[in-house]
Each structure stands twice: as C-alpha cells, then as structure tokens.
Amino acid sequence: MVKAIRKKLYLAIPALLLCALSALAVTKDEPEQSELDQYILCHRDGEVRALDAEFDSSDSCSGTAKIQGISYKCGRPEETEVRVSRFLEDLKIKGRKQCEAFCQARGKDCHGVFTAPQKCGFTLNSRQAAEYGQHMARCNPDRCEGTAFIYCSIYQASYLRFEESMMKKKEPNCRCERRASRKK
C-alpha cells in the first residue's frame, strides 16, 4: 500500500511541476485567448522581435534569426491600402534596426544583414479589415478612429502574439556575420 502511494506521488510530482512551469511561462504582455477582447487596443505601432535564433557553435557571431514585426490599427476601411503600405515600410526600417542590434549584441565585430519583405506576410484587404474589425477584433468606435482592423506583419504567424513555435518552419530574414576586417 505504501509503495503504491509513493509510486503515485512519484508520477504526480513531474506533472505538478510541469503545470507550475506552464503557469509561470505566461507573460503579461501576451494575452490569453479569453483576454483578446480587452487586449486589442486601437493600434500597435511596428513592434518587432528577434525569434528562433540559431548560431554556429564554433563562431558566436555566425547565425540567423527571424525578425517578426506586427503593426495594426482600428481605422476606416478606406484607409486600409495606404495604412498597410506605411506599416510595411515602418516594419522594414524597424526590422533592419532590430536585426543589427540583435547581431551586435553577439559581439563587437558582429553585424546584421536583414532581408526586408516585399509585402506583408499577412494582411487584410479593406473588405476583410472591416469585417474582421467588427466581428473578431471588435475595434471599439468609441475609443478608436474606426472599426476596420488594418493589419500587417512580416511573417504570417500568430496575428497578435510573438510565438517562436509558429516561426520554426519560416526562413530566417536576419543573418549575423562578422564584419570584414580592413587591411592597412
């Protein structure tokens, strides 16, 4: 009897630890699905992050990362095309800066080479933005400039979160390398 109880406790402890660690892994800036209504603000201005970094074990500088960027705004459907274009240009600039900063943090001789996207990895046309803003994102016309959810991201992945797991099969857009040394 005592052995059976010990065995059950022995098996239960890892499960309890896993649950506790999972609870700790939830961050305040990333919403639970049930919190999305409160989380969607009127806009998010070009937030970028380096995700899924892989580096060569023999050289601390050589490696890659995936720079994901997200911009959105609850606005008017007729401004969707212009706003998406602005979002994309802003994400390119911020993505380039993030790539450079990320690589420079690897070492003083490291720099980043960012491959900017030619178009949004995910976006909505004006009809979709209007529909999505009213039924899914719930853009609040009392707080925001409009009810259309105008959106652009670098990669097509989770639309409000930066989830590394969704980036695993994506091609890296940031390459870290050593600066060429200048010979005198």
ChimeraX attribute file (.defattr): number of C-alpha atoms within 10 A of each C-alpha:
attribute: neighborCount
match mode: 1-to-1
recipient: residues
	/A:1	6
	/A:2	7
	/A:3	8
	/A:4	9
	/A:5	10
	/A:6	11
	/A:7	11
	/A:8	11
	/A:9	12
	/A:10	11
	/A:11	11
	/A:12	11
	/A:13	11
	/A:14	11
	/A:15	12
	/A:16	11
	/A:17	11
	/A:18	11
	/A:19	12
	/A:20	11
	/A:21	11
	/A:22	10
	/A:23	10
	/A:24	9
	/A:25	9
	/A:26	11
	/A:27	9
	/A:28	7
	/A:29	8
	/A:30	14
	/A:31	16
	/A:32	12
	/A:33	8
	/A:34	8
	/A:35	10
	/A:36	15
	/A:37	14
	/A:38	10
	/A:39	15
	/A:40	19
	/A:41	17
	/A:42	20
	/A:43	17
	/A:44	15
	/A:45	13
	/A:46	23
	/A:47	16
	/A:48	22
	/A:49	17
	/A:50	21
	/A:51	20
	/A:52	17
	/A:53	17
	/A:54	14
	/A:55	15
	/A:56	10
	/A:57	9
	/A:58	7
	/A:59	11
	/A:60	15
	/A:61	24
	/A:62	19
	/A:63	19
	/A:64	25
	/A:65	24
	/A:66	26
	/A:67	29
	/A:68	27
	/A:69	28
	/A:70	27
	/A:71	25
	/A:72	25
	/A:73	27
	/A:74	29
	/A:75	24
	/A:76	19
	/A:77	21
	/A:78	14
	/A:79	13
	/A:80	25
	/A:81	15
	/A:82	10
	/A:83	20
	/A:84	23
	/A:85	14
	/A:86	14
	/A:87	25
	/A:88	25
	/A:89	18
	/A:90	17
	/A:91	28
	/A:92	23
	/A:93	13
	/A:94	18
	/A:95	28
	/A:96	21
	/A:97	16
	/A:98	22
	/A:99	26
	/A:100	19
	/A:101	15
	/A:102	22
	/A:103	28
	/A:104	18
	/A:105	12
	/A:106	19
	/A:107	13
	/A:108	11
	/A:109	14
	/A:110	20
	/A:111	23
	/A:112	26
	/A:113	16
	/A:114	23
	/A:115	16
	/A:116	17
	/A:117	16
	/A:118	10
	/A:119	16
	/A:120	21
	/A:121	16
	/A:122	15
	/A:123	23
	/A:124	19
	/A:125	16
	/A:126	18
	/A:127	13
	/A:128	16
	/A:129	25
	/A:130	24
	/A:131	18
	/A:132	18
	/A:133	23
	/A:134	18
	/A:135	12
	/A:136	12
	/A:137	22
	/A:138	20
	/A:139	26
	/A:140	19
	/A:141	14
	/A:142	8
	/A:143	11
	/A:144	16
	/A:145	15
	/A:146	21
	/A:147	26
	/A:148	32
	/A:149	31
	/A:150	30
	/A:151	25
	/A:152	26
	/A:153	27
	/A:154	27
	/A:155	23
	/A:156	16
	/A:157	18
	/A:158	15
	/A:159	17
	/A:160	17
	/A:161	15
	/A:162	20
	/A:163	15
	/A:164	15
	/A:165	11
	/A:166	15
	/A:167	20
	/A:168	13
	/A:169	8
	/A:170	12
	/A:171	11
	/A:172	20
	/A:173	22
	/A:174	27
	/A:175	23
	/A:176	25
	/A:177	21
	/A:178	18
	/A:179	12
	/A:180	8
	/A:181	7
	/A:182	5
	/A:183	4
	/A:184	3
